């Protein structure tokens, strides 16, 4: 038995059909949804977790204090906003939501909001789960499996963070369940992850193991 934790990176409306969407992402989202359906009842599935890219506009309320966020938190004022001047994934908008066909397989308390490419909180929770269940045969993590958008930005950022935090755990990225800006950046990111001892695999081959 080899327990697997599946992590879905930023499969949100804005990255699929919204401001930063693409036909490639639309087709990949359909494949991700079917894949998750096929593994969600597998006894080797520890869980299906997800990240959610999260930005703010002038009307975004601070979730703790209920007041508007500070001016420096507005997307255009952030470094990312200056380098990528396309508003996307604004908290509590439709574009911020995980695509429903994928969200149905993720528990609400296993969605990790992140204001930038890599989710520090996701990494901490993976490590916490692994330590707490090190001798629990049904919940220990033997392999971390990633998919989602975009390969050369958020997928690679989280994969490399997890590699550093979990140096002796198998990490796999399902290449056909990722989409990117273009084919060149997609392949380049896969190459870099492979150099860091992250396995790159096709989902069909993965399911045949």
N, C-alpha and C positions, 0 to 999 in steps of 0.2 A: 504493500500500500504506500502511495506517495501523495501526501496531502498538498493541496494547491490552494493558494490565495490568489484570486483574480482581482486585478485593479484596472478599472476603466478610467482613462484619462480624458477629461474635458469633452465628453460627447454631448455637447450643448447645442441648442438651436442656432445660436449665432455662428457656430463653427460648421454647421451642417447646411442650413437653408437661409441663414441670416447674413449679417454684415460681412462676415469672413467665411461664408459657406462656399461650397464647390460641389459639382457633380460627383467628384471622387469621394468626398466625405459622405454624400447622400448614399452612394452605393455601399460604402464601407460600413456605415451605420446599420444598414439592413443586415449585413453579414455579422456584425457584432451582436445584434439582438438575437439572431438565430443561434449563434455560438453560445451565448449565455443561457438561452433556454435549454440547450443540449447538456450543459454541465451543472445547472443549478440544483438538480436532485442527485447528482453523483455523490456517493459516500466519501469520495476523496476531496470534495470541495469544502474547504474551511470557511470560505465566505466570498462574496462578491462586493468589493468596495469601489468607490468612485471619487474622483476629484472634480471640483467645479470652479472654473476660473471665475473670479469675483472682483468686479470693479465698481466704482461709484460715480454718480453724477451729482449735480448741485442739489437734487431733491432726495438723495439717499439718506435715510435716517441711521444713525449709529444704533446698532442692535442692543447695546447695553443702556444707553442714556436717552434714546428716543429723540435726539436732536440731530440736525443736519450735520453731516461729516465736515471736517475742516476743509478749507480750500485746497490744501496740499494733497488731499486724498482724492479730489476730483480727477478722473482719468487723464484728462489733457495735461494736468500739472505733474503727473508722475513721469518717471524716466521712460517707462514703456509707452505712455501716451505721446511723448515727444518723438520717440523713435518709430512708433506705429500709430499715426494719427487717425485711427479708425475706432470709434466707440464700439465696444462689444461687451457682452456678458455683464451688463449693469445689473447690480443686485435687485432682485424682485421684479425684473422684467421678463417677458417671455423668452427673450434671447438668452437669458441667464440659466433657464431651466434645462435640465438634462432631457434629452429626447425621450418621450414617453415609452417608446418600444424598448429602450434600454433601461430607463429608470425603474420599470416594473420589477426588475430583477435585483435591485439594490435597496437595502434597508436604509431608511431615512437617517439613522444614526451612524451610518457608515459612509456618508457623503462628506468630504472634507473641502471646505471652501478655501481658496488660496488667492492672494492678491497678486501673485507673480507666478513665474514658470514652475518652480519647485515648491512642493508642499512640505514644510518642516513638520507640521502636525501629523500628516500621513506617515512620514518616516518614524516619528516617535511612537505612533500607535501600532505600527507593524512590529517594532522592536518590543514594545510592551506586551503585545499579544504573544510574540514568540517566547519571551522569557516566562510569562505566566503559564504557558502551556508546553513547556519544554519536554515534560514527561507525560503529557496527555496525548495518547496515541490518536485520538479522534480530532484534535484541534491543533496539534503541532504543525508548523509550517515547513514542509520539505521543499517547496518550490513557489516562487512568486511569478505570476504571469501577467504581463502588461499588454494593453492595447489602447488605441484611441488617437487623439489629435494634439498637437501636430508632431509628427515623428521627430523633427529636428529641433523642436523647442521644448514643449512640455513633457513629451514622452521620454526623451533622452535625459532631461533634467531630473525627473523623478527616478528613472532607472539607475542613473549614476549615483544619486543620493542613496538609494536602497542598496546598491552594490557596496558603497562605503560603510553603511550601517550594518549590513548583513554579509560580511565577507565570505562566509562559508555556506551560504544558501544559494541554491540554484535559482537563477533569474532568467526568465524567457520572455522575449518580445515577439508577439505574433505579427509578422511583417505584413500579411495581407489584411490584418484588422487595424492597420494604422494608415493614416493619410497625411499628406504634407503640403507644403507650398507648391512643390513640383517634384518630379521624379528624381532629379539630381540631388536635392537636399534630403529627400527620403532615403536614398541609397547611401549618401554620405553619413547620415546619422546612424544607420544600421551598421555601417562599417566601424564607426567609432565605438558603438556599444559592443560589437563583437570583439574588438581589441581589448575591452575591459572585462572580458570573460562573461559576457551576457550572451546567452544563446539566442540565435535568431531562427525562427521556425515558422512554417506555414501552418495555418490552423487545421487544415485537413490532415496533414501528417501528424500534428499534435493529437488529434482525436483518435488516431489509429494506434497510438502507443499501446 
